[in-house]
Protein backbone atom coordinates (compact mmCIF):
# COMPACT_ATOMS: atom_id res chain seq x y z
CA UNK A 1 0.00 0.00 0.00
CA UNK A 2 2.84 2.38 -0.71
CA UNK A 3 2.07 6.03 -1.38
CA UNK A 4 2.95 7.20 -4.89
CA UNK A 5 2.05 10.87 -4.56
CA UNK A 6 -0.04 13.31 -2.59
CA UNK A 7 -1.99 16.20 -4.09
CA UNK A 8 -4.98 18.22 -3.07
CA UNK A 9 -6.77 21.50 -2.65
CA UNK A 10 -7.07 23.96 0.20
CA UNK A 11 -9.58 21.68 1.96
CA UNK A 12 -8.89 18.15 0.69
CA UNK A 13 -5.86 15.89 0.41
CA UNK A 14 -5.70 13.09 -2.18
CA UNK A 15 -3.28 10.24 -1.55
CA UNK A 16 -2.52 8.05 -4.57
CA UNK A 17 -1.51 4.50 -3.63
CA UNK A 18 0.55 1.95 -5.54
CA UNK A 19 -2.44 -0.39 -5.86
CA UNK A 20 -4.33 2.27 -7.86
CA UNK A 21 -6.67 3.38 -5.10
CA UNK A 22 -6.98 6.97 -3.88
CA UNK A 23 -7.57 8.12 -0.33
CA UNK A 24 -9.43 11.34 0.41
CA UNK A 25 -8.96 13.29 3.63
CA UNK A 26 -10.61 16.54 4.64
CA UNK A 27 -8.56 19.20 6.31
CA UNK A 28 -7.06 22.58 5.69
CA UNK A 29 -4.05 24.07 4.06
CA UNK A 30 -1.83 25.73 6.63
CA UNK A 31 1.24 27.88 6.45
CA UNK A 32 3.96 25.36 5.67
CA UNK A 33 1.76 22.32 5.16
CA UNK A 34 -1.58 20.59 5.39
CA UNK A 35 -3.54 19.47 8.46
CA UNK A 36 -5.87 16.54 7.79
CA UNK A 37 -8.39 14.76 9.97
CA UNK A 38 -8.00 10.98 10.16
CA UNK A 39 -11.70 10.55 10.92
CA UNK A 40 -12.54 11.84 7.40
CA UNK A 41 -10.28 9.33 5.61
CA UNK A 42 -12.09 7.32 2.94
CA UNK A 43 -11.36 5.52 -0.31
CA UNK A 44 -12.39 7.66 -3.26
CA UNK A 45 -15.32 6.15 -5.14
CA UNK A 46 -16.09 3.58 -2.45
CA UNK A 47 -18.86 3.36 0.12
CA UNK A 48 -16.86 0.94 2.28
CA UNK A 49 -15.87 2.42 5.63
CA UNK A 50 -12.23 2.03 6.58
CA UNK A 51 -11.47 0.28 9.86
CA UNK A 52 -9.47 2.07 12.55
CA UNK A 53 -6.57 -0.31 11.85
CA UNK A 54 -6.63 0.59 8.14
CA UNK A 55 -6.69 4.30 8.98
CA UNK A 56 -3.69 3.83 11.28
CA UNK A 57 -1.76 1.95 8.58
CA UNK A 58 -2.58 4.54 5.93
CA UNK A 59 -1.67 7.36 8.32
CA UNK A 60 1.71 5.77 8.98
CA UNK A 61 2.33 5.42 5.24
CA UNK A 62 1.36 9.05 4.57
CA UNK A 63 3.64 10.40 7.30
CA UNK A 64 6.52 8.17 6.17
CA UNK A 65 6.10 9.34 2.57
CA UNK A 66 6.12 12.97 3.66
CA UNK A 67 9.19 12.43 5.87
CA UNK A 68 11.12 10.72 3.07
CA UNK A 69 10.28 13.26 0.37
CA UNK A 70 13.06 15.55 1.50
CA UNK A 71 10.93 18.71 1.41
CA UNK A 72 11.25 20.03 4.94
CA UNK A 73 9.26 23.19 4.05
CA UNK A 74 5.95 21.29 3.67
CA UNK A 75 4.59 19.23 6.55
CA UNK A 76 1.59 16.96 6.69
CA UNK A 77 -0.06 16.67 10.08
CA UNK A 78 -2.79 14.14 10.82
CA UNK A 79 -5.28 14.64 13.65
CA UNK A 80 -7.86 12.21 15.04
CA UNK A 81 -10.67 14.82 14.79
C-alpha positions as CSV (number, residue, x, y, z in Angstrom):
1,X,0.0,0.0,0.0
2,X,2.8,2.4,-0.7
3,X,2.1,6.0,-1.4
4,X,2.9,7.2,-4.9
5,X,2.1,10.9,-4.6
6,X,0.0,13.3,-2.6
7,X,-2.0,16.2,-4.1
8,X,-5.0,18.2,-3.1
9,X,-6.8,21.5,-2.6
10,X,-7.1,24.0,0.2
11,X,-9.6,21.7,2.0
12,X,-8.9,18.2,0.7
13,X,-5.9,15.9,0.4
14,X,-5.7,13.1,-2.2
15,X,-3.3,10.2,-1.6
16,X,-2.5,8.0,-4.6
17,X,-1.5,4.5,-3.6
18,X,0.6,2.0,-5.5
19,X,-2.4,-0.4,-5.9
20,X,-4.3,2.3,-7.9
21,X,-6.7,3.4,-5.1
22,X,-7.0,7.0,-3.9
23,X,-7.6,8.1,-0.3
24,X,-9.4,11.3,0.4
25,X,-9.0,13.3,3.6
26,X,-10.6,16.5,4.6
27,X,-8.6,19.2,6.3
28,X,-7.1,22.6,5.7
29,X,-4.0,24.1,4.1
30,X,-1.8,25.7,6.6
31,X,1.2,27.9,6.5
32,X,4.0,25.4,5.7
33,X,1.8,22.3,5.2
34,X,-1.6,20.6,5.4
35,X,-3.5,19.5,8.5
36,X,-5.9,16.5,7.8
37,X,-8.4,14.8,10.0
38,X,-8.0,11.0,10.2
39,X,-11.7,10.5,10.9
40,X,-12.5,11.8,7.4
41,X,-10.3,9.3,5.6
42,X,-12.1,7.3,2.9
43,X,-11.4,5.5,-0.3
44,X,-12.4,7.7,-3.3
45,X,-15.3,6.1,-5.1
46,X,-16.1,3.6,-2.5
47,X,-18.9,3.4,0.1
48,X,-16.9,0.9,2.3
49,X,-15.9,2.4,5.6
50,X,-12.2,2.0,6.6
51,X,-11.5,0.3,9.9
52,X,-9.5,2.1,12.5
53,X,-6.6,-0.3,11.9
54,X,-6.6,0.6,8.1
55,X,-6.7,4.3,9.0
56,X,-3.7,3.8,11.3
57,X,-1.8,1.9,8.6
58,X,-2.6,4.5,5.9
59,X,-1.7,7.4,8.3
60,X,1.7,5.8,9.0
61,X,2.3,5.4,5.2
62,X,1.4,9.1,4.6
63,X,3.6,10.4,7.3
64,X,6.5,8.2,6.2
65,X,6.1,9.3,2.6
66,X,6.1,13.0,3.7
67,X,9.2,12.4,5.9
68,X,11.1,10.7,3.1
69,X,10.3,13.3,0.4
70,X,13.1,15.5,1.5
71,X,10.9,18.7,1.4
72,X,11.3,20.0,4.9
73,X,9.3,23.2,4.1
74,X,6.0,21.3,3.7
75,X,4.6,19.2,6.5
76,X,1.6,17.0,6.7
77,X,-0.1,16.7,10.1
78,X,-2.8,14.1,10.8
79,X,-5.3,14.6,13.6
80,X,-7.9,12.2,15.0
81,X,-10.7,14.8,14.8
